[in-house]
Amino acid sequence: MADPTAPHPRTGTRPVTAPPVPFGQFIVKVHGRCNLACRYCYLYEGPDRTWRARPAAASPAVLDRAADRIAEHAAAHRLRHVALVMHGGEPLLAGPGRLAALADRLRERAPAGCTVHAVVQTNATLLTDARITTLARHGIRIGISLDGGLPAHNTQRADHAGRPSWPAASRGARLLADHHPDAYAGILTVVDPRTDPVELYESLLALRPPALHLLLPHGNWTSPPPGLPDLTDTSRGPGSGRATPYGDWLCAVFDRWWPAARRETRIRLFEECLALLIGLPAATESLGLDPLNAVVIETDGSIEQVDSLKSAYDGAAATGLDVFRHTFDDALRHPGVAARQAGAGALAAACRACPLLRVCGGGHYAHRYRAENGFANPSVYCADLERLVRHVADRLADATAGDPP
């Protein structure tokens, strides 16, 4: 097992250690291939190639052992809740029966008083009434990945023959909303500043999601996301004055979402930004300083850090651990995990000095990467995050200006 005090093998830097926080979210790769070939996919089109050597689907032995290890971790740390996220690839390629069996197994093995929250994240193309019914019957909620609620928003989400996925995906999403709303977890959408933000938001509302998760594309200083201006000056940070296409897009959606007469859907990024601004404990991977508590189990049983790291370089998420020989406590001692749990102490000096630190938290860890010095940088979206946080703070101040002291 890796020495938690050893220098990072890529950058030579040593992680800042902190008391470990138990894992609470377990992302299980039930199937490691996808029936789509999205042109921007960081997993299959990015620098990491580890998926090529792994089995396409997790075997019953891997899933069985994963459930046992998760239950073991929950018992050791007296967890009251654990999240089981069945992921891929496209997890429905494994069949709803295998997903149901995994959720059932974990609930059987979880210690008394621990609630298992199970969800599957799917591209929706394989959803049918029978499959949704099976998943719902076993207490599995369904999250959908889409780039928007119109065909024009999803042109990059095609299958391996180049055929559009939108007809099947929209059919699956509407089936879920119309007939199984209780099993509907929400929609995950990657921000594209080339789209009209309000149009895209309202098109997703037409699919009636209970929640939206707006994610910034996985890019970094070495491989910048599309649409950002020149990033050669890496000293730039908050207040740099550069263009903020992603921040502008998010602010436009916020201004449509925030003053609505009724809350049309939840948007986690906005809700948690608001919570952090008023001093409540909250964090997403993109905001806040709370330690990351998610871990991945790959199709071969390998224990890995979260997939977003694979957008940095080949093997970035690897730990050298697996569910057959190691516990999740072993994974907590891995230097990469320790760095993700070290809070402000692991951030770049510019981030630690920033007045927005408590809210921004340095941004998403994967977005800080630069080949020359690893992750010890501000986020490549630093200026965009500043734009969003200050905008939300201004709107919050306006809304509370008349409140009594």
C-alpha positions as a LaTeX table, in Angstrom:
\begin{tabular}{lrrr}
\hline
Residue & $x$ (\AA) & $y$ (\AA) & $z$ (\AA) \\
\hline
Met1 & 0.00 & 0.00 & 0.00 \\
Ala2 & 1.10 & 3.54 & $-0.71$ \\
Asp3 & 3.02 & 5.49 & 1.93 \\
Pro4 & 0.78 & 8.43 & 2.93 \\
Thr5 & 3.82 & 10.64 & 3.57 \\
Ala6 & 5.46 & 9.91 & 0.21 \\
Pro7 & 5.84 & 12.65 & $-2.42$ \\
His8 & 3.26 & 12.70 & $-5.17$ \\
Pro9 & 4.62 & 10.48 & $-7.98$ \\
Arg10 & 3.71 & 13.04 & $-10.64$ \\
Thr11 & 4.73 & 16.32 & $-9.03$ \\
Gly12 & 7.13 & 15.46 & $-6.19$ \\
Thr13 & 5.07 & 17.45 & $-3.70$ \\
Arg14 & 3.96 & 16.09 & $-0.36$ \\
Pro15 & 0.28 & 16.23 & 0.63 \\
Val16 & $-0.92$ & 18.27 & 3.57 \\
Thr17 & $-2.26$ & 15.75 & 6.05 \\
Ala18 & $-5.47$ & 16.13 & 8.07 \\
Pro19 & $-7.61$ & 13.79 & 10.17 \\
Pro20 & $-9.41$ & 11.56 & 7.67 \\
Val21 & $-13.13$ & 11.96 & 7.12 \\
Pro22 & $-14.89$ & 8.64 & 6.42 \\
Phe23 & $-16.18$ & 8.03 & 2.93 \\
Gly24 & $-19.91$ & 8.55 & 2.60 \\
Gln25 & $-20.36$ & 8.28 & $-1.16$ \\
Phe26 & $-19.37$ & 5.10 & $-2.97$ \\
Ile27 & $-19.34$ & 5.27 & $-6.76$ \\
Val28 & $-19.48$ & 1.75 & $-8.15$ \\
Lys29 & $-18.65$ & 1.23 & $-11.82$ \\
Val30 & $-21.10$ & $-1.55$ & $-12.59$ \\
His31 & $-20.31$ & $-1.24$ & $-16.29$ \\
Gly32 & $-17.17$ & 0.32 & $-17.72$ \\
Arg33 & $-18.29$ & 0.86 & $-21.30$ \\
Cys34 & $-20.84$ & 3.22 & $-22.82$ \\
Asn35 & $-23.36$ & 2.90 & $-25.66$ \\
Leu36 & $-22.66$ & 6.55 & $-26.54$ \\
Ala37 & $-19.51$ & 8.21 & $-27.85$ \\
Cys38 & $-19.91$ & 11.79 & $-26.63$ \\
Arg39 & $-17.31$ & 13.90 & $-28.37$ \\
Tyr40 & $-16.25$ & 15.78 & $-25.24$ \\
Cys41 & $-16.14$ & 12.80 & $-22.84$ \\
Tyr42 & $-13.19$ & 13.26 & $-20.47$ \\
Leu43 & $-13.31$ & 9.57 & $-19.51$ \\
Tyr44 & $-13.03$ & 7.90 & $-22.92$ \\
Glu45 & $-11.66$ & 10.79 & $-24.98$ \\
Gly46 & $-9.31$ & 12.23 & $-22.36$ \\
Pro47 & $-5.73$ & 11.40 & $-21.34$ \\
Asp48 & $-6.53$ & 8.44 & $-19.09$ \\
Arg49 & $-6.42$ & 5.01 & $-20.70$ \\
Thr50 & $-6.76$ & 2.75 & $-17.68$ \\
Trp51 & $-10.32$ & 1.79 & $-18.67$ \\
Arg52 & $-9.01$ & $-0.10$ & $-21.70$ \\
Ala53 & $-7.40$ & $-2.82$ & $-19.58$ \\
Arg54 & $-10.40$ & $-3.35$ & $-17.30$ \\
Pro55 & $-13.31$ & $-5.74$ & $-17.77$ \\
Ala56 & $-16.34$ & $-4.22$ & $-19.46$ \\
Ala57 & $-18.64$ & $-5.09$ & $-16.56$ \\
Ala58 & $-18.08$ & $-5.66$ & $-12.87$ \\
Ser59 & $-18.36$ & $-9.34$ & $-12.00$ \\
Pro60 & $-20.74$ & $-10.60$ & $-9.30$ \\
Ala61 & $-17.65$ & $-11.24$ & $-7.14$ \\
Val62 & $-16.54$ & $-7.60$ & $-7.43$ \\
Leu63 & $-20.00$ & $-6.25$ & $-6.66$ \\
Asp64 & $-20.43$ & $-8.65$ & $-3.76$ \\
Arg65 & $-17.07$ & $-7.68$ & $-2.25$ \\
Ala66 & $-17.74$ & $-3.97$ & $-2.83$ \\
Ala67 & $-21.00$ & $-4.21$ & $-0.88$ \\
Asp68 & $-19.22$ & $-5.97$ & 1.96 \\
Arg69 & $-16.45$ & $-3.35$ & 2.07 \\
Ile70 & $-18.93$ & $-0.47$ & 2.06 \\
Ala71 & $-20.90$ & $-2.06$ & 4.90 \\
Glu72 & $-17.66$ & $-2.66$ & 6.79 \\
His73 & $-16.71$ & 1.00 & 6.45 \\
Ala74 & $-20.17$ & 2.15 & 7.54 \\
Ala75 & $-20.00$ & $-0.05$ & 10.63 \\
Ala76 & $-16.44$ & 0.98 & 11.54 \\
His77 & $-17.34$ & 4.66 & 11.43 \\
Arg78 & $-20.94$ & 4.36 & 12.67 \\
Leu79 & $-22.27$ & 6.07 & 9.59 \\
Arg80 & $-25.97$ & 6.90 & 9.58 \\
His81 & $-26.13$ & 7.38 & 5.81 \\
Val82 & $-24.19$ & 6.12 & 2.81 \\
Ala83 & $-24.75$ & 6.98 & $-0.84$ \\
Leu84 & $-24.41$ & 4.20 & $-3.39$ \\
Val85 & $-23.95$ & 5.69 & $-6.87$ \\
Met86 & $-24.10$ & 3.12 & $-9.66$ \\
His87 & $-22.13$ & 4.55 & $-12.53$ \\
Gly88 & $-20.27$ & 3.79 & $-15.75$ \\
Gly89 & $-19.84$ & 4.01 & $-18.68$ \\
Glu90 & $-23.54$ & 3.39 & $-18.96$ \\
Pro91 & $-24.63$ & 1.37 & $-15.91$ \\
Leu92 & $-27.87$ & 0.14 & $-17.48$ \\
Leu93 & $-25.77$ & $-1.97$ & $-19.84$ \\
Ala94 & $-25.34$ & $-4.24$ & $-16.81$ \\
Gly95 & $-29.12$ & $-4.68$ & $-16.60$ \\
Pro96 & $-31.49$ & $-3.44$ & $-13.88$ \\
Gly97 & $-31.42$ & $-6.80$ & $-12.10$ \\
Arg98 & $-27.73$ & $-6.52$ & $-11.32$ \\
Leu99 & $-28.17$ & $-2.96$ & $-10.06$ \\
Ala100 & $-31.07$ & $-4.03$ & $-7.87$ \\
Ala101 & $-29.07$ & $-6.95$ & $-6.48$ \\
Leu102 & $-26.21$ & $-4.65$ & $-5.51$ \\
Ala103 & $-28.50$ & $-2.19$ & $-3.71$ \\
Asp104 & $-30.28$ & $-5.04$ & $-1.93$ \\
Arg105 & $-27.00$ & $-6.64$ & $-0.88$ \\
Leu106 & $-25.67$ & $-3.41$ & 0.58 \\
Arg107 & $-28.88$ & $-2.75$ & 2.50 \\
Glu108 & $-28.77$ & $-6.28$ & 3.90 \\
Arg109 & $-25.17$ & $-5.84$ & 5.03 \\
Ala110 & $-25.31$ & $-2.22$ & 6.24 \\
Pro111 & $-25.27$ & $-1.84$ & 10.03 \\
Ala112 & $-28.45$ & $-1.11$ & 11.89 \\
Gly113 & $-29.34$ & 2.56 & 11.77 \\
Cys114 & $-27.49$ & 3.19 & 8.51 \\
Thr115 & $-29.66$ & 4.24 & 5.56 \\
Val116 & $-28.45$ & 3.42 & 2.06 \\
His117 & $-29.38$ & 6.00 & $-0.58$ \\
Ala118 & $-29.03$ & 4.32 & $-3.97$ \\
Val119 & $-28.98$ & 6.12 & $-7.31$ \\
Val120 & $-28.03$ & 5.20 & $-10.86$ \\
Gln121 & $-26.60$ & 7.84 & $-13.22$ \\
Thr122 & $-27.65$ & 7.10 & $-16.81$ \\
Asn123 & $-27.74$ & 8.73 & $-20.24$ \\
Ala124 & $-31.45$ & 7.71 & $-20.31$ \\
Thr125 & $-31.30$ & 6.02 & $-23.73$ \\
Leu126 & $-31.94$ & 2.57 & $-22.24$ \\
Leu127 & $-34.75$ & 3.56 & $-19.89$ \\
Thr128 & $-38.00$ & 1.66 & $-20.33$ \\
Asp129 & $-41.03$ & 1.43 & $-18.11$ \\
Ala130 & $-40.06$ & $-2.07$ & $-17.03$ \\
Arg131 & $-36.50$ & $-1.07$ & $-16.16$ \\
Ile132 & $-37.59$ & 2.02 & $-14.25$ \\
Thr133 & $-40.17$ & $-0.03$ & $-12.37$ \\
Thr134 & $-37.52$ & $-2.56$ & $-11.35$ \\
Leu135 & $-35.15$ & 0.12 & $-10.14$ \\
Ala136 & $-37.86$ & 2.01 & $-8.26$ \\
Arg137 & $-39.10$ & $-1.18$ & $-6.61$ \\
His138 & $-35.63$ & $-1.68$ & $-5.18$ \\
Gly139 & $-35.36$ & 1.86 & $-3.90$ \\
Ile140 & $-32.98$ & 3.10 & $-6.61$ \\
Arg141 & $-33.44$ & 6.65 & $-7.84$ \\
Ile142 & $-32.46$ & 7.63 & $-11.37$ \\
Gly143 & $-30.28$ & 10.55 & $-12.38$ \\
Ile144 & $-29.99$ & 11.54 & $-16.04$ \\
Ser145 & $-27.10$ & 13.10 & $-17.94$ \\
Leu146 & $-28.14$ & 15.49 & $-20.73$ \\
Asp147 & $-26.64$ & 18.59 & $-22.33$ \\
Gly148 & $-30.00$ & 20.36 & $-22.48$ \\
Gly149 & $-33.66$ & 19.81 & $-23.19$ \\
Leu150 & $-33.60$ & 20.29 & $-26.97$ \\
Pro151 & $-32.12$ & 18.23 & $-29.82$ \\
Ala152 & $-29.75$ & 21.09 & $-30.70$ \\
His153 & $-28.22$ & 20.97 & $-27.23$ \\
Asn154 & $-27.31$ & 17.29 & $-27.52$ \\
Thr155 & $-25.61$ & 17.06 & $-30.91$ \\
Gln156 & $-22.33$ & 15.94 & $-29.31$ \\
Arg157 & $-24.06$ & 13.05 & $-27.54$ \\
Ala158 & $-24.15$ & 10.48 & $-30.35$ \\
Asp159 & $-23.78$ & 6.72 & $-30.39$ \\
His160 & $-20.78$ & 4.87 & $-31.81$ \\
Ala161 & $-22.31$ & 4.94 & $-35.29$ \\
Gly162 & $-22.77$ & 8.71 & $-35.11$ \\
Arg163 & $-26.54$ & 8.55 & $-34.62$ \\
Pro164 & $-28.09$ & 11.14 & $-32.29$ \\
Ser165 & $-28.98$ & 9.96 & $-28.80$ \\
Trp166 & $-31.61$ & 12.64 & $-28.20$ \\
Pro167 & $-34.72$ & 10.74 & $-29.40$ \\
Ala168 & $-34.08$ & 7.80 & $-27.05$ \\
Ala169 & $-32.79$ & 9.95 & $-24.19$ \\
Ser170 & $-35.72$ & 12.37 & $-24.28$ \\
Arg171 & $-38.15$ & 9.47 & $-24.44$ \\
Gly172 & $-36.54$ & 7.94 & $-21.36$ \\
Ala173 & $-36.53$ & 11.24 & $-19.48$ \\
Arg174 & $-40.19$ & 11.90 & $-20.17$ \\
Leu175 & $-41.13$ & 8.36 & $-19.24$ \\
Leu176 & $-39.42$ & 8.85 & $-15.90$ \\
Ala177 & $-41.04$ & 12.24 & $-15.28$ \\
Asp178 & $-44.51$ & 11.16 & $-16.41$ \\
His179 & $-44.83$ & 7.76 & $-14.78$ \\
His180 & $-42.19$ & 7.45 & $-12.05$ \\
Pro181 & $-41.57$ & 10.93 & $-10.59$ \\
Asp182 & $-40.72$ & 9.51 & $-7.17$ \\
Ala183 & $-37.73$ & 7.71 & $-8.70$ \\
Tyr184 & $-36.48$ & 10.82 & $-10.53$ \\
Ala185 & $-33.25$ & 12.13 & $-8.96$ \\
Gly186 & $-32.60$ & 14.95 & $-11.43$ \\
Ile187 & $-30.53$ & 15.96 & $-14.45$ \\
Leu188 & $-26.80$ & 16.52 & $-14.70$ \\
Thr189 & $-25.73$ & 19.05 & $-17.35$ \\
Val190 & $-22.27$ & 20.23 & $-18.37$ \\
Val191 & $-22.15$ & 24.00 & $-18.95$ \\
Asp192 & $-21.56$ & 25.12 & $-22.52$ \\
Pro193 & $-21.16$ & 28.92 & $-22.77$ \\
Arg194 & $-21.98$ & 28.79 & $-26.49$ \\
Thr195 & $-25.60$ & 28.01 & $-25.64$ \\
Asp196 & $-28.27$ & 30.47 & $-24.59$ \\
Pro197 & $-28.33$ & 29.96 & $-20.79$ \\
Val198 & $-31.97$ & 30.84 & $-20.18$ \\
Glu199 & $-33.20$ & 28.85 & $-23.16$ \\
Leu200 & $-31.21$ & 25.83 & $-22.05$ \\
Tyr201 & $-32.41$ & 26.10 & $-18.45$ \\
Glu202 & $-36.05$ & 26.41 & $-19.47$ \\
Ser203 & $-35.71$ & 23.49 & $-21.89$ \\
Leu204 & $-34.52$ & 21.32 & $-19.00$ \\
Leu205 & $-37.42$ & 22.51 & $-16.85$ \\
Ala206 & $-39.73$ & 21.03 & $-19.50$ \\
Leu207 & $-38.38$ & 17.61 & $-18.49$ \\
Arg208 & $-39.53$ & 18.33 & $-14.91$ \\
Pro209 & $-36.37$ & 17.41 & $-12.99$ \\
Pro210 & $-36.56$ & 17.77 & $-9.20$ \\
Ala211 & $-32.93$ & 18.94 & $-9.26$ \\
Leu212 & $-30.32$ & 20.17 & $-11.71$ \\
His213 & $-26.59$ & 19.72 & $-11.35$ \\
Leu214 & $-24.69$ & 22.26 & $-13.46$ \\
Leu215 & $-21.09$ & 21.13 & $-13.93$ \\
Leu216 & $-18.16$ & 22.96 & $-15.45$ \\
Pro217 & $-16.34$ & 20.95 & $-18.13$ \\
His218 & $-13.30$ & 19.13 & $-16.83$ \\
Gly219 & $-10.37$ & 21.19 & $-18.02$ \\
Asn220 & $-7.17$ & 22.47 & $-16.43$ \\
Trp221 & $-4.21$ & 24.78 & $-17.05$ \\
Thr222 & $-2.49$ & 22.26 & $-19.29$ \\
Ser223 & $-5.63$ & 21.26 & $-21.21$ \\
Pro224 & $-7.91$ & 24.31 & $-20.93$ \\
Pro225 & $-11.67$ & 24.00 & $-21.35$ \\
Pro226 & $-13.11$ & 25.46 & $-24.55$ \\
Gly227 & $-13.90$ & 29.14 & $-24.68$ \\
Leu228 & $-11.54$ & 30.51 & $-22.05$ \\
Pro229 & $-9.21$ & 33.38 & $-23.00$ \\
Asp230 & $-5.40$ & 33.12 & $-22.97$ \\
Leu231 & $-4.26$ & 31.26 & $-19.86$ \\
Thr232 & $-0.49$ & 31.58 & $-20.25$ \\
Asp233 & $-0.29$ & 33.93 & $-17.27$ \\
Thr234 & $-0.84$ & 31.41 & $-14.47$ \\
Ser235 & $-0.48$ & 34.08 & $-11.79$ \\
Arg236 & $-3.91$ & 35.39 & $-12.68$ \\
Gly237 & $-6.51$ & 34.83 & $-10.03$ \\
Pro238 & $-9.47$ & 36.65 & $-8.49$ \\
Gly239 & $-9.79$ & 40.18 & $-9.80$ \\
Ser240 & $-7.74$ & 39.43 & $-12.87$ \\
Gly241 & $-10.29$ & 41.12 & $-15.09$ \\
Arg242 & $-10.25$ & 38.44 & $-17.76$ \\
Ala243 & $-13.36$ & 37.39 & $-19.66$ \\
Thr244 & $-15.58$ & 34.97 & $-17.73$ \\
Pro245 & $-17.77$ & 33.10 & $-20.23$ \\
Tyr246 & $-18.66$ & 30.29 & $-17.82$ \\
Gly247 & $-19.31$ & 32.65 & $-14.93$ \\
Asp248 & $-21.49$ & 34.86 & $-17.14$ \\
Trp249 & $-23.50$ & 31.81 & $-18.27$ \\
Leu250 & $-24.07$ & 30.66 & $-14.70$ \\
Cys251 & $-25.04$ & 34.15 & $-13.56$ \\
Ala252 & $-27.67$ & 34.36 & $-16.30$ \\
Val253 & $-29.20$ & 31.07 & $-15.16$ \\
Phe254 & $-29.07$ & 32.21 & $-11.54$ \\
Asp255 & $-30.95$ & 35.39 & $-12.42$ \\
Arg256 & $-33.67$ & 33.32 & $-14.07$ \\
Trp257 & $-33.82$ & 30.76 & $-11.21$ \\
Trp258 & $-33.49$ & 32.98 & $-8.14$ \\
Pro259 & $-36.45$ & 35.41 & $-8.48$ \\
Ala260 & $-38.95$ & 32.86 & $-9.83$ \\
Ala261 & $-42.35$ & 33.06 & $-8.11$ \\
Arg262 & $-41.94$ & 29.43 & $-7.05$ \\
Arg263 & $-38.91$ & 27.20 & $-6.84$ \\
Glu264 & $-39.10$ & 25.40 & $-10.18$ \\
Thr265 & $-36.25$ & 23.02 & $-9.42$ \\
Arg266 & $-33.27$ & 22.76 & $-7.14$ \\
Ile267 & $-29.86$ & 23.77 & $-8.51$ \\
Arg268 & $-27.24$ & 22.40 & $-6.15$ \\
Leu269 & $-24.44$ & 24.73 & $-7.22$ \\
Phe270 & $-26.56$ & 27.80 & $-6.47$ \\
Glu271 & $-28.10$ & 26.47 & $-3.27$ \\
Glu272 & $-24.73$ & 25.59 & $-1.81$ \\
Cys273 & $-23.19$ & 28.89 & $-2.87$ \\
Leu274 & $-26.00$ & 30.67 & $-1.01$ \\
Ala275 & $-25.54$ & 28.43 & 2.03 \\
Leu276 & $-21.81$ & 29.07 & 2.16 \\
Leu277 & $-22.35$ & 32.83 & 1.84 \\
Ile278 & $-24.52$ & 32.86 & 4.96 \\
Gly279 & $-22.11$ & 30.66 & 6.89 \\
Leu280 & $-23.85$ & 27.30 & 6.69 \\
Pro281 & $-21.82$ & 24.12 & 6.19 \\
Ala282 & $-22.13$ & 23.06 & 2.58 \\
Ala283 & $-19.90$ & 21.92 & $-0.22$ \\
Thr284 & $-19.89$ & 20.54 & $-3.70$ \\
Glu285 & $-16.79$ & 19.38 & $-5.55$ \\
Ser286 & $-16.77$ & 22.86 & $-7.10$ \\
Leu287 & $-17.28$ & 24.98 & $-3.99$ \\
Gly288 & $-16.46$ & 25.03 & $-0.30$ \\
Leu289 & $-13.73$ & 23.60 & 1.89 \\
Asp290 & $-15.44$ & 20.51 & 3.26 \\
Pro291 & $-13.33$ & 17.37 & 2.71 \\
Leu292 & $-14.26$ & 15.20 & $-0.24$ \\
Asn293 & $-15.81$ & 11.95 & 0.98 \\
Ala294 & $-16.35$ & 10.08 & $-2.29$ \\
Val295 & $-14.47$ & 7.03 & $-3.57$ \\
Val296 & $-14.74$ & 4.88 & $-6.72$ \\
Ile297 & $-14.83$ & 1.10 & $-7.13$ \\
Glu298 & $-13.86$ & 0.15 & $-10.67$ \\
Thr299 & $-15.11$ & $-2.85$ & $-12.67$ \\
Asp300 & $-12.08$ & $-4.94$ & $-11.65$ \\
Gly301 & $-12.48$ & $-4.05$ & $-7.96$ \\
Ser302 & $-9.79$ & $-1.34$ & $-7.94$ \\
Ile303 & $-10.35$ & 1.43 & $-5.42$ \\
Glu304 & $-9.77$ & 4.78 & $-7.07$ \\
Gln305 & $-10.13$ & 8.47 & $-6.42$ \\
Val306 & $-12.97$ & 10.27 & $-8.16$ \\
Asp307 & $-13.13$ & 10.03 & $-11.96$ \\
Ser308 & $-12.70$ & 13.74 & $-12.57$ \\
Leu309 & $-8.98$ & 13.35 & $-11.85$ \\
Lys310 & $-8.68$ & 11.28 & $-15.03$ \\
Ser311 & $-9.07$ & 14.51 & $-16.99$ \\
Ala312 & $-5.59$ & 15.54 & $-15.74$ \\
Tyr313 & $-3.31$ & 12.70 & $-16.83$ \\
Asp314 & $-3.23$ & 8.95 & $-17.35$ \\
Gly315 & $-3.50$ & 7.10 & $-14.05$ \\
Ala316 & $-4.25$ & 10.20 & $-11.97$ \\
Ala317 & $-7.06$ & 8.51 & $-10.03$ \\
Ala318 & $-5.17$ & 5.29 & $-9.25$ \\
Thr319 & $-4.40$ & 4.26 & $-5.67$ \\
Gly320 & $-2.98$ & 0.75 & $-6.10$ \\
Leu321 & $-5.72$ & $-0.59$ & $-3.82$ \\
Asp322 & $-8.63$ & $-2.96$ & $-4.42$ \\
Val323 & $-11.64$ & $-4.24$ & $-2.53$ \\
Phe324 & $-10.27$ & $-7.78$ & $-2.26$ \\
Arg325 & $-7.07$ & $-6.88$ & $-0.42$ \\
His326 & $-7.75$ & $-3.49$ & 1.13 \\
Thr327 & $-10.30$ & $-1.65$ & 3.21 \\
Phe328 & $-11.66$ & 1.81 & 2.59 \\
Asp329 & $-9.70$ & 2.95 & 5.65 \\
Asp330 & $-6.59$ & 2.00 & 3.66 \\
Ala331 & $-7.85$ & 4.32 & 0.91 \\
Leu332 & $-8.34$ & 7.15 & 3.42 \\
Arg333 & $-4.60$ & 7.00 & 4.13 \\
His334 & $-3.64$ & 7.33 & 0.47 \\
Pro335 & $-1.77$ & 10.64 & $-0.15$ \\
Gly336 & $-4.11$ & 11.65 & $-2.95$ \\
Val337 & $-7.15$ & 11.25 & $-0.72$ \\
Ala338 & $-5.39$ & 13.01 & 2.15 \\
Ala339 & $-4.70$ & 15.98 & $-0.11$ \\
Arg340 & $-8.39$ & 16.18 & $-1.05$ \\
Gln341 & $-9.29$ & 16.25 & 2.65 \\
Ala342 & $-6.71$ & 18.79 & 3.78 \\
Gly343 & $-8.88$ & 21.88 & 3.30 \\
Ala344 & $-7.22$ & 25.28 & 2.85 \\
Gly345 & $-3.83$ & 23.91 & 3.84 \\
Ala346 & $-3.51$ & 22.10 & 0.49 \\
Leu347 & $-4.42$ & 25.12 & $-1.63$ \\
Ala348 & $-2.22$ & 27.48 & $-3.59$ \\
Ala349 & $-1.02$ & 30.58 & $-1.74$ \\
Ala350 & $-3.18$ & 32.80 & $-3.95$ \\
Cys351 & $-6.26$ & 30.83 & $-2.90$ \\
Arg352 & $-5.41$ & 30.94 & 0.80 \\
Ala353 & $-5.11$ & 34.73 & 0.60 \\
Cys354 & $-8.37$ & 35.19 & $-1.32$ \\
Pro355 & $-11.36$ & 36.78 & 0.48 \\
Leu356 & $-13.68$ & 34.34 & $-1.29$ \\
Leu357 & $-11.84$ & 31.26 & $-0.01$ \\
Arg358 & $-14.53$ & 30.09 & 2.41 \\
Val359 & $-17.10$ & 29.99 & $-0.40$ \\
Cys360 & $-15.02$ & 29.10 & $-3.44$ \\
Gly361 & $-12.77$ & 26.63 & $-1.63$ \\
Gly362 & $-10.23$ & 26.76 & $-4.45$ \\
Gly363 & $-12.67$ & 25.32 & $-6.96$ \\
His364 & $-12.80$ & 21.76 & $-8.25$ \\
Tyr365 & $-9.57$ & 19.88 & $-7.50$ \\
Ala366 & $-9.16$ & 18.49 & $-11.02$ \\
His367 & $-9.46$ & 21.98 & $-12.50$ \\
Arg368 & $-6.32$ & 23.12 & $-10.63$ \\
Tyr369 & $-3.95$ & 20.79 & $-12.44$ \\
Arg370 & $-0.91$ & 22.00 & $-14.34$ \\
Ala371 & 1.69 & 19.55 & $-15.64$ \\
Glu372 & 4.61 & 21.55 & $-14.19$ \\
Asn373 & 3.44 & 21.62 & $-10.58$ \\
Gly374 & 0.43 & 19.33 & $-10.15$ \\
Phe375 & $-2.64$ & 20.63 & $-8.34$ \\
Ala376 & $-1.06$ & 23.47 & $-6.35$ \\
Asn377 & $-2.79$ & 26.16 & $-8.42$ \\
Pro378 & $-6.00$ & 28.15 & $-8.42$ \\
Ser379 & $-8.76$ & 26.65 & $-10.51$ \\
Val380 & $-8.55$ & 27.26 & $-14.24$ \\
Tyr381 & $-12.06$ & 28.68 & $-13.68$ \\
Cys382 & $-10.86$ & 31.01 & $-10.92$ \\
Ala383 & $-12.17$ & 34.22 & $-12.52$ \\
Asp384 & $-15.45$ & 32.54 & $-13.52$ \\
Leu385 & $-16.02$ & 31.33 & $-9.96$ \\
Glu386 & $-15.28$ & 34.79 & $-8.61$ \\
Arg387 & $-17.83$ & 36.21 & $-11.06$ \\
Leu388 & $-20.49$ & 33.75 & $-9.88$ \\
Val389 & $-19.82$ & 34.05 & $-6.14$ \\
Arg390 & $-19.80$ & 37.84 & $-6.16$ \\
His391 & $-22.94$ & 37.93 & $-8.30$ \\
Val392 & $-24.81$ & 35.57 & $-5.98$ \\
Ala393 & $-23.59$ & 37.55 & $-2.96$ \\
Asp394 & $-24.93$ & 40.78 & $-4.51$ \\
Arg395 & $-28.32$ & 39.21 & $-5.23$ \\
Leu396 & $-28.47$ & 37.80 & $-1.71$ \\
Ala397 & $-27.64$ & 41.22 & $-0.25$ \\
Asp398 & $-30.36$ & 42.84 & $-2.35$ \\
Ala399 & $-32.90$ & 40.27 & $-1.21$ \\
Thr400 & $-32.10$ & 40.72 & 2.47 \\
Ala401 & $-31.56$ & 44.49 & 2.48 \\
Gly402 & $-34.95$ & 45.14 & 4.05 \\
Asp403 & $-34.75$ & 42.41 & 6.69 \\
Pro404 & $-34.68$ & 43.49 & 10.33 \\
Pro405 & $-31.31$ & 43.17 & 12.09 \\
\hline
\end{tabular}
